[in-house]
Amino acid sequence: MFANISPSIKDLDDTLKTLNFATQARGVKNFWKKNNTIEIEHGLNKYDEIISSLTTEVEKLKTQLAVKTHNQHLISKIVISYIIICNLLSY
């Protein structure tokens, strides 16, 4: 750490405060600790299971939607055919 101080007497108060702060900051000790990777992997596995489950559900819903859309298309064709036949029979 660098502490900038002034030789001027008018800045004596600021210089003393700076020196006091630098002394306190020099006494601060930092410690490091390695994260536990097992916990992180466990958390990721949990999310992998959720993502897999949701992906399966999305595929299932897509299939249901495709079947429903296909069935609606077939019903529309049947209704149109019925209307045409009814019109032909009325002549």
C-alpha positions as CSV (number, residue, x, y, z in Angstrom):
1,M,0.0,0.0,0.0
2,F,1.2,3.5,-0.8
3,A,0.3,6.4,1.5
4,N,0.7,9.9,0.0
5,I,1.5,12.5,2.6
6,S,2.2,16.2,2.4
7,P,5.3,18.0,3.9
8,S,3.2,21.1,4.4
9,I,2.1,22.1,8.0
10,K,-1.3,23.1,6.7
11,D,-2.0,19.5,5.7
12,L,-0.8,18.0,9.0
13,D,-4.3,16.7,10.0
14,D,-4.7,14.9,6.6
15,T,-1.2,13.5,6.8
16,L,-1.8,12.1,10.3
17,K,-5.1,10.5,9.3
18,T,-3.5,9.0,6.2
19,L,-0.6,7.5,8.3
20,N,-3.1,6.1,10.9
21,F,-5.2,4.5,8.2
22,A,-2.0,3.0,6.5
23,T,-0.9,1.6,9.8
24,Q,-4.3,-0.1,10.4
25,A,-4.5,-1.3,6.8
26,R,-1.1,-2.9,7.1
27,G,-2.3,-5.0,10.0
28,V,-5.2,-6.5,8.0
29,K,-4.6,-10.2,7.2
30,N,-6.4,-11.9,4.4
31,F,-7.0,-15.6,4.4
32,W,-8.1,-17.8,1.5
33,K,-10.0,-21.0,1.5
34,K,-10.5,-23.3,-1.4
35,N,-14.2,-23.9,-2.3
36,N,-15.5,-27.4,-1.9
37,T,-16.0,-28.7,-5.4
38,I,-18.1,-31.7,-4.3
39,E,-20.9,-29.4,-3.2
40,I,-20.8,-27.6,-6.5
41,E,-20.9,-30.8,-8.5
42,H,-23.8,-32.0,-6.4
43,G,-25.7,-28.8,-7.1
44,L,-25.0,-29.1,-10.8
45,N,-26.2,-32.7,-10.8
46,K,-29.4,-31.6,-9.2
47,Y,-29.9,-29.0,-12.0
48,D,-29.0,-31.6,-14.6
49,E,-31.8,-33.8,-13.4
50,I,-34.3,-30.9,-13.4
51,I,-33.2,-29.9,-16.9
52,S,-33.5,-33.5,-18.2
53,S,-37.0,-33.8,-16.7
54,L,-38.1,-30.5,-18.2
55,T,-36.7,-31.4,-21.6
56,T,-38.6,-34.7,-21.5
57,E,-41.8,-32.9,-20.6
58,V,-41.3,-30.4,-23.4
59,E,-40.9,-33.3,-25.9
60,K,-44.0,-35.0,-24.6
61,L,-46.0,-31.8,-24.9
62,K,-44.7,-31.2,-28.4
63,T,-45.9,-34.7,-29.4
64,Q,-49.3,-34.1,-27.8
65,L,-49.6,-30.8,-29.7
66,A,-48.7,-32.3,-33.0
67,V,-51.3,-35.1,-32.5
68,K,-53.9,-32.6,-31.5
69,T,-53.1,-30.4,-34.5
70,H,-53.2,-33.4,-36.8
71,N,-56.6,-34.5,-35.4
72,Q,-58.0,-31.0,-35.7
73,H,-56.9,-31.0,-39.4
74,L,-58.6,-34.3,-40.0
75,I,-61.8,-33.1,-38.3
76,S,-61.8,-30.0,-40.5
77,K,-61.5,-32.2,-43.6
78,I,-64.3,-34.5,-42.4
79,V,-66.6,-31.5,-41.7
80,I,-65.8,-30.0,-45.1
81,S,-66.4,-33.3,-46.8
82,Y,-69.7,-33.7,-44.9
83,I,-70.8,-30.2,-46.0
84,I,-70.0,-31.0,-49.6
85,I,-71.8,-34.3,-49.6
86,C,-74.9,-32.7,-48.0
87,N,-74.8,-30.0,-50.7
88,L,-74.5,-32.6,-53.4
89,L,-77.4,-34.7,-52.0
90,S,-79.7,-31.7,-51.7
91,Y,-79.6,-31.2,-55.5
